[in-house]
Structures are given as structure tokens and as C-alpha cells.
């Protein structure tokens, strides 16, 4: 637990991945003990055409949702709407 708390004290560098047909992005959103890993907080961008997403969740033991404090989907709604307008979507 100490190790995880230390890693949370600074902002990790951002990673941007450009989509490419036939490629996939795989990441593990938590440490082995189930503690959320803030380095994997992510968002999807608005698609200019078709967008396909697949998710597979694999659990080694009983699942308990673990969302970092202050991370709520509702907080993103306003930003998503601004981006939709900026891109000309109605």
C-alpha cells in the first residue's frame, strides 16, 4: 500500500494513442491487489466516423468497484458537449 500511495503523489506523463485499423490497446487499470492505478485514467475522443470499442473485464477474485476519489463520469458531460459543438456535431 505504501508503494501505491507514493506513486499517486505526482502526475504521471500522459500517453496518447492514435487508432490504427487492426490494432488494440491493452492496459490493466489496477494493481494486483485491486488498488486503482491512476496512471490508467483515460478518456475516449469524439469519433469523426465510426468508432468501435470492446471491453473485457477479467477478475481473479470477487470484484469490488474501485474508482479513484473525485473521478465521476458526470463531471465529463459538459466537456464532451463542448467538444461535440466544436467539431460541429449536433
MIZA-366333 format. One record per residue: residue in three letters; x, z, y of N, C-alpha, C in turn; residue number from 1. Coordinates in steps of 0.001 Angstrom, whole numbers, plus 500000, padded with zeros to 6 digits. Layout:
% residues N
<residu = ALA; n.px = X; n.pz = Z; n.py = Y; ca.px = X; ca.pz = Z; ca.py = Y; c.px = X; c.pz = Z; c.py = Y; num = NUM>
...
//
This chain:
% residues 90
<residu = UNK; n.px = 500829; n.pz = 500000; n.py = 498804; ca.px = 500000; ca.pz = 500000; ca.py = 500000; c.px = 500870; c.pz = 500000; c.py = 501255; num = 1>
<residu = UNK; n.px = 501950; n.pz = 500739; n.py = 501261; ca.px = 502834; ca.pz = 500789; ca.py = 502414; c.px = 503342; c.pz = 499391; c.py = 502771; num = 2>
<residu = UNK; n.px = 503729; n.pz = 498636; n.py = 501745; ca.px = 504250; ca.pz = 497296; ca.py = 501962; c.px = 503211; c.pz = 496417; c.py = 502665; num = 3>
<residu = UNK; n.px = 501950; n.pz = 496480; n.py = 502246; ca.px = 500899; ca.pz = 495662; ca.py = 502841; c.px = 500675; c.pz = 496041; c.py = 504305; num = 4>
<residu = UNK; n.px = 500666; n.pz = 497328; n.py = 504608; ca.px = 500435; ca.pz = 497764; ca.py = 505979; c.px = 501544; c.pz = 497261; c.py = 506891; num = 5>
<residu = UNK; n.px = 502776; n.pz = 497281; n.py = 506417; ca.px = 503895; ca.pz = 496806; ca.py = 507221; c.px = 503737; c.pz = 495321; c.py = 507535; num = 6>
<residu = UNK; n.px = 503288; n.pz = 494534; n.py = 506568; ca.px = 503132; ca.pz = 493101; ca.py = 506767; c.px = 502022; c.pz = 492792; c.py = 507761; num = 7>
<residu = UNK; n.px = 501059; n.pz = 493665; n.py = 507920; ca.px = 499925; ca.pz = 493432; ca.py = 508814; c.px = 500273; c.pz = 493714; c.py = 510268; num = 8>
<residu = UNK; n.px = 501436; n.pz = 494293; n.py = 510531; ca.px = 501756; ca.pz = 494717; ca.py = 511891; c.px = 502152; c.pz = 493572; c.py = 512809; num = 9>
<residu = UNK; n.px = 502506; n.pz = 492415; n.py = 512280; ca.px = 502868; ca.pz = 491281; ca.py = 513131; c.px = 502008; c.pz = 490074; c.py = 512769; num = 10>
<residu = UNK; n.px = 501915; n.pz = 489135; n.py = 513703; ca.px = 501131; ca.pz = 487918; ca.py = 513457; c.px = 501976; c.pz = 486962; c.py = 512646; num = 11>
<residu = UNK; n.px = 501507; n.pz = 486536; n.py = 511486; ca.px = 502267; ca.pz = 485562; ca.py = 510703; c.px = 502192; c.pz = 484186; c.py = 511360; num = 12>
<residu = UNK; n.px = 503188; n.pz = 483329; n.py = 511107; ca.px = 503131; ca.pz = 481980; ca.py = 511678; c.px = 501948; c.pz = 481205; c.py = 511113; num = 13>
<residu = UNK; n.px = 501388; n.pz = 480305; n.py = 511919; ca.px = 500250; ca.pz = 479515; ca.py = 511469; c.px = 500721; c.pz = 478307; c.py = 510675; num = 14>
<residu = UNK; n.px = 499907; n.pz = 477928; n.py = 509718; ca.px = 500171; ca.pz = 476756; ca.py = 508895; c.px = 499013; c.pz = 475794; c.py = 509084; num = 15>
<residu = UNK; n.px = 499306; n.pz = 474549; n.py = 509362; ca.px = 498282; ca.pz = 473527; ca.py = 509490; c.px = 498482; c.pz = 472524; c.py = 508363; num = 16>
<residu = UNK; n.px = 497408; n.pz = 472221; n.py = 507661; ca.px = 497478; ca.pz = 471282; ca.py = 506545; c.px = 496565; c.pz = 470103; c.py = 506853; num = 17>
<residu = UNK; n.px = 497124; n.pz = 468918; n.py = 506873; ca.px = 496324; ca.pz = 467708; ca.py = 507099; c.px = 495763; c.pz = 467239; c.py = 505762; num = 18>
<residu = UNK; n.px = 494472; n.pz = 466910; n.py = 505730; ca.px = 493883; ca.pz = 466445; ca.py = 504471; c.px = 494444; c.pz = 465092; c.py = 504056; num = 19>
<residu = UNK; n.px = 494582; n.pz = 464909; n.py = 502746; ca.px = 495043; ca.pz = 463644; ca.py = 502193; c.px = 494292; c.pz = 463413; c.py = 500893; num = 20>
<residu = UNK; n.px = 493716; n.pz = 462235; n.py = 500745; ca.px = 492938; ca.pz = 461912; ca.py = 499555; c.px = 493730; c.pz = 462233; c.py = 498293; num = 21>
<residu = UNK; n.px = 493079; n.pz = 462950; n.py = 497378; ca.px = 493695; ca.pz = 463294; ca.py = 496100; c.px = 494521; c.pz = 464557; c.py = 496111; num = 22>
<residu = UNK; n.px = 494657; n.pz = 465202; n.py = 497252; ca.px = 495458; ca.pz = 466425; ca.py = 497349; c.px = 494537; c.pz = 467644; c.py = 497427; num = 23>
<residu = UNK; n.px = 495074; n.pz = 468798; n.py = 497067; ca.px = 494321; ca.pz = 470055; ca.py = 497129; c.px = 495212; c.pz = 471133; c.py = 497718; num = 24>
<residu = UNK; n.px = 494583; n.pz = 472129; n.py = 498278; ca.px = 495292; ca.pz = 473276; ca.py = 498819; c.px = 494880; c.pz = 474492; c.py = 498002; num = 25>
<residu = UNK; n.px = 495843; n.pz = 475199; n.py = 497461; ca.px = 495576; ca.pz = 476379; ca.py = 496648; c.px = 496235; c.pz = 477572; c.py = 497313; num = 26>
<residu = UNK; n.px = 495471; n.pz = 478650; n.py = 497478; ca.px = 496063; ca.pz = 479875; ca.py = 498014; c.px = 495336; c.pz = 481064; c.py = 497424; num = 27>
<residu = UNK; n.px = 495973; n.pz = 482187; n.py = 497464; ca.px = 495427; ca.pz = 483423; ca.py = 496928; c.px = 495158; c.pz = 484360; c.py = 498100; num = 28>
<residu = UNK; n.px = 493883; n.pz = 484702; n.py = 498373; ca.px = 493516; ca.pz = 485432; ca.py = 499583; c.px = 493772; c.pz = 486935; c.py = 499566; num = 29>
<residu = UNK; n.px = 494359; n.pz = 487443; n.py = 498499; ca.px = 494632; ca.pz = 488877; ca.py = 498469; c.px = 495874; c.pz = 489143; c.py = 497643; num = 30>
<residu = UNK; n.px = 496382; n.pz = 490349; n.py = 497810; ca.px = 497499; ca.pz = 490781; ca.py = 496989; c.px = 496981; c.pz = 491116; c.py = 495592; num = 31>
<residu = UNK; n.px = 497867; n.pz = 491283; n.py = 494671; ca.px = 497497; ca.pz = 491539; ca.py = 493274; c.px = 496572; c.pz = 492754; c.py = 493129; num = 32>
<residu = UNK; n.px = 496741; n.pz = 493749; n.py = 494013; ca.px = 495902; ca.pz = 494955; ca.py = 493922; c.px = 494531; c.pz = 494776; c.py = 494574; num = 33>
<residu = UNK; n.px = 494250; n.pz = 493567; n.py = 495102; ca.px = 492952; ca.pz = 493294; ca.py = 495711; c.px = 492914; c.pz = 493485; c.py = 497207; num = 34>
<residu = UNK; n.px = 493978; n.pz = 493991; n.py = 497806; ca.px = 494037; ca.pz = 494171; ca.py = 499255; c.px = 494081; c.pz = 492797; c.py = 499921; num = 35>
<residu = UNK; n.px = 493192; n.pz = 492525; n.py = 500901; ca.px = 493198; ca.pz = 491213; ca.py = 501563; c.px = 494551; c.pz = 490914; c.py = 502204; num = 36>
<residu = UNK; n.px = 494975; n.pz = 489683; n.py = 502132; ca.px = 496222; ca.pz = 489229; ca.py = 502730; c.px = 495861; c.pz = 488456; c.py = 504001; num = 37>
<residu = UNK; n.px = 496103; n.pz = 489040; n.py = 505168; ca.px = 495685; ca.pz = 488411; ca.py = 506427; c.px = 496379; c.pz = 487081; c.py = 506673; num = 38>
<residu = UNK; n.px = 497471; n.pz = 486810; n.py = 505970; ca.px = 498139; ca.pz = 485517; ca.py = 506149; c.px = 497264; c.pz = 484371; c.py = 505674; num = 39>
<residu = UNK; n.px = 496219; n.pz = 484671; n.py = 504887; ca.px = 495373; ca.pz = 483605; ca.py = 504353; c.px = 494051; c.pz = 483467; c.py = 505099; num = 40>
<residu = UNK; n.px = 493864; n.pz = 484187; n.py = 506205; ca.px = 492664; ca.pz = 483970; ca.py = 507011; c.px = 492691; c.pz = 482507; c.py = 507444; num = 41>
<residu = UNK; n.px = 491570; n.pz = 481828; n.py = 507315; ca.px = 491567; ca.pz = 480396; ca.py = 507556; c.px = 490237; c.pz = 479936; c.py = 508118; num = 42>
<residu = UNK; n.px = 490239; n.pz = 478714; n.py = 508593; ca.px = 489017; ca.pz = 478105; ca.py = 509107; c.px = 489051; c.pz = 476631; c.py = 508748; num = 43>
<residu = UNK; n.px = 487888; n.pz = 476055; n.py = 508670; ca.px = 487792; ca.pz = 474617; ca.py = 508453; c.px = 487593; c.pz = 473926; c.py = 509784; num = 44>
<residu = UNK; n.px = 488087; n.pz = 472739; n.py = 509894; ca.px = 487898; ca.pz = 471954; ca.py = 511107; c.px = 486642; c.pz = 471104; c.py = 510966; num = 45>
<residu = UNK; n.px = 486086; n.pz = 470684; n.py = 512087; ca.px = 484925; ca.pz = 469807; ca.py = 512086; c.px = 485365; c.pz = 468455; c.py = 511523; num = 46>
<residu = UNK; n.px = 484612; n.pz = 467933; n.py = 510585; ca.px = 484952; ca.pz = 466645; ca.py = 509972; c.px = 484429; c.pz = 465496; c.py = 510821; num = 47>
<residu = UNK; n.px = 485231; n.pz = 464461; n.py = 510954; ca.px = 484793; ca.pz = 463274; ca.py = 511675; c.px = 484010; c.pz = 462339; c.py = 510765; num = 48>
<residu = UNK; n.px = 484133; n.pz = 462521; n.py = 509471; ca.px = 483349; ca.pz = 461759; ca.py = 508500; c.px = 482980; c.pz = 462715; c.py = 507368; num = 49>
<residu = UNK; n.px = 482963; n.pz = 462250; n.py = 506149; ca.px = 482570; ca.pz = 463086; ca.py = 505017; c.px = 483633; c.pz = 464147; c.py = 504730; num = 50>
<residu = UNK; n.px = 483165; n.pz = 465332; n.py = 504381; ca.px = 484063; ca.pz = 466440; ca.py = 504070; c.px = 483602; c.pz = 467058; c.py = 502756; num = 51>
<residu = UNK; n.px = 484526; n.pz = 467233; n.py = 501843; ca.px = 484188; ca.pz = 467817; ca.py = 500542; c.px = 485037; c.pz = 469065; c.py = 500327; num = 52>
<residu = UNK; n.px = 484383; n.pz = 470134; n.py = 499912; ca.px = 485067; ca.pz = 471403; ca.py = 499673; c.px = 484650; c.pz = 471930; c.py = 498307; num = 53>
<residu = UNK; n.px = 485607; n.pz = 472447; n.py = 497571; ca.px = 485310; ca.pz = 473102; ca.py = 496293; c.px = 486024; c.pz = 474451; c.py = 496293; num = 54>
<residu = UNK; n.px = 485330; n.pz = 475462; n.py = 495832; ca.px = 485930; ca.pz = 476795; ca.py = 495739; c.px = 485769; c.pz = 477320; c.py = 494327; num = 55>
<residu = UNK; n.px = 486803; n.pz = 477938; n.py = 493832; ca.px = 486757; ca.pz = 478603; ca.py = 492537; c.px = 487326; c.pz = 479997; c.py = 492740; num = 56>
<residu = UNK; n.px = 486537; n.pz = 480978; n.py = 492402; ca.px = 486980; ca.pz = 482374; ca.py = 492515; c.px = 487206; c.pz = 482914; c.py = 491115; num = 57>
<residu = UNK; n.px = 488409; n.pz = 483394; n.py = 490854; ca.px = 488765; ca.pz = 483956; ca.py = 489555; c.px = 489112; c.pz = 485420; c.py = 489775; num = 58>
<residu = UNK; n.px = 488475; n.pz = 486278; n.py = 489016; ca.px = 488707; ca.pz = 487728; ca.py = 489161; c.px = 489232; c.pz = 488300; c.py = 487854; num = 59>
<residu = UNK; n.px = 490289; n.pz = 489090; n.py = 487949; ca.px = 490871; ca.pz = 489725; ca.py = 486766; c.px = 490102; c.pz = 490978; c.py = 486366; num = 60>
<residu = UNK; n.px = 489368; n.pz = 491535; n.py = 487297; ca.px = 488620; ca.pz = 492765; ca.py = 487039; c.px = 487385; c.pz = 492768; c.py = 487938; num = 61>
<residu = UNK; n.px = 486641; n.pz = 493842; n.py = 487945; ca.px = 485432; ca.pz = 493924; ca.py = 488760; c.px = 485756; c.pz = 493560; c.py = 490212; num = 62>
<residu = UNK; n.px = 484903; n.pz = 492743; n.py = 490799; ca.px = 485125; ca.pz = 492253; ca.py = 492157; c.px = 484479; c.pz = 493176; c.py = 493179; num = 63>
<residu = UNK; n.px = 485239; n.pz = 493533; n.py = 494201; ca.px = 484717; ca.pz = 494252; ca.py = 495364; c.px = 485133; c.pz = 493448; c.py = 496586; num = 64>
<residu = UNK; n.px = 484156; n.pz = 493033; n.py = 497373; ca.px = 484463; ca.pz = 492225; ca.py = 498557; c.px = 485422; c.pz = 492971; c.py = 499465; num = 65>
<residu = UNK; n.px = 486423; n.pz = 492287; n.py = 499934; ca.px = 487398; ca.pz = 492882; ca.py = 500837; c.px = 487657; c.pz = 491956; c.py = 502005; num = 66>
<residu = UNK; n.px = 486996; n.pz = 492186; n.py = 503111; ca.px = 487161; ca.pz = 491363; ca.py = 504295; c.px = 487913; c.pz = 492191; c.py = 505328; num = 67>
<residu = UNK; n.px = 488982; n.pz = 491635; n.py = 505899; ca.px = 489720; ca.pz = 492392; ca.py = 506910; c.px = 488806; c.pz = 492853; c.py = 508045; num = 68>
<residu = UNK; n.px = 489047; n.pz = 494039; n.py = 508532; ca.px = 488225; ca.pz = 494618; ca.py = 509596; c.px = 488173; c.pz = 493680; c.py = 510801; num = 69>
<residu = UNK; n.px = 486993; n.pz = 493486; n.py = 511342; ca.px = 486811; ca.pz = 492647; ca.py = 512521; c.px = 486675; c.pz = 491158; c.py = 512215; num = 70>
<residu = UNK; n.px = 486717; n.pz = 490779; n.py = 510956; ca.px = 486604; ca.pz = 489362; ca.py = 510588; c.px = 485176; c.pz = 489089; c.py = 510139; num = 71>
<residu = UNK; n.px = 484377; n.pz = 488459; n.py = 511037; ca.px = 482975; ca.pz = 488180; ca.py = 510720; c.px = 482673; c.pz = 486719; c.py = 511000; num = 72>
<residu = UNK; n.px = 481955; n.pz = 486093; n.py = 510097; ca.px = 481604; ca.pz = 484687; ca.py = 510267; c.px = 480779; c.pz = 484483; c.py = 511535; num = 73>
<residu = UNK; n.px = 479927; n.pz = 485438; n.py = 511858; ca.px = 479082; ca.pz = 485313; ca.py = 513047; c.px = 479918; c.pz = 485125; c.py = 514311; num = 74>
<residu = UNK; n.px = 481133; n.pz = 485674; n.py = 514328; ca.px = 481981; ca.pz = 485562; ca.py = 515507; c.px = 482456; c.pz = 484132; c.py = 515753; num = 75>
<residu = UNK; n.px = 482393; n.pz = 483284; n.py = 514733; ca.px = 482884; ca.pz = 481912; ca.py = 514859; c.px = 481819; c.pz = 480934; c.py = 515324; num = 76>
<residu = UNK; n.px = 480558; n.pz = 481323; n.py = 515305; ca.px = 479459; ca.pz = 480391; ca.py = 515594; c.px = 479610; c.pz = 479753; c.py = 516974; num = 77>
<residu = UNK; n.px = 479887; n.pz = 480527; n.py = 517985; ca.px = 479997; ca.pz = 479993; ca.py = 519347; c.px = 481141; c.pz = 478977; c.py = 519447; num = 78>
<residu = UNK; n.px = 482275; n.pz = 479279; n.py = 518865; ca.px = 483418; ca.pz = 478369; ca.py = 518895; c.px = 483141; c.pz = 477075; c.py = 518152; num = 79>
<residu = UNK; n.px = 482438; n.pz = 477160; n.py = 517043; ca.px = 482086; ca.pz = 475967; ca.py = 516272; c.px = 481154; c.pz = 475083; c.py = 517090; num = 80>
<residu = UNK; n.px = 480195; n.pz = 475678; n.py = 517759; ca.px = 479261; ca.pz = 474895; ca.py = 518594; c.px = 480000; c.pz = 474210; c.py = 519743; num = 81>
<residu = UNK; n.px = 480937; n.pz = 474897; n.py = 520370; ca.px = 481723; ca.pz = 474285; ca.py = 521455; c.px = 482505; c.pz = 473082; c.py = 520935; num = 82>
<residu = UNK; n.px = 483098; n.pz = 473233; n.py = 519754; ca.px = 483877; ca.pz = 472138; ca.py = 519174; c.px = 482982; c.pz = 470963; c.py = 518805; num = 83>
<residu = UNK; n.px = 481792; n.pz = 471240; n.py = 518282; ca.px = 480836; ca.pz = 470163; ca.py = 517967; c.px = 480500; c.pz = 469373; c.py = 519225; num = 84>
<residu = UNK; n.px = 480228; n.pz = 470074; n.py = 520309; ca.px = 479900; ca.pz = 469396; ca.py = 521572; c.px = 481084; c.pz = 468601; c.py = 522076; num = 85>
<residu = UNK; n.px = 482273; n.pz = 469176; n.py = 522012; ca.px = 483477; ca.pz = 468489; ca.py = 522486; c.px = 483685; c.pz = 467187; c.py = 521725; num = 86>
<residu = UNK; n.px = 483379; n.pz = 467175; n.py = 520440; ca.px = 483555; ca.pz = 465987; ca.py = 519612; c.px = 482371; c.pz = 465033; c.py = 519680; num = 87>
<residu = UNK; n.px = 481315; n.pz = 465424; n.py = 520395; ca.px = 480178; ca.pz = 464544; ca.py = 520559; c.px = 479122; c.pz = 464623; c.py = 519474; num = 88>
<residu = UNK; n.px = 479167; n.pz = 465647; n.py = 518659; ca.px = 478133; ca.pz = 465838; ca.py = 517635; c.px = 476948; c.pz = 466552; c.py = 518267; num = 89>
<residu = UNK; n.px = 475750; n.pz = 466224; n.py = 517841; ca.px = 474552; ca.pz = 466886; ca.py = 518393; c.px = 473820; c.pz = 467615; c.py = 517301; num = 90>
//
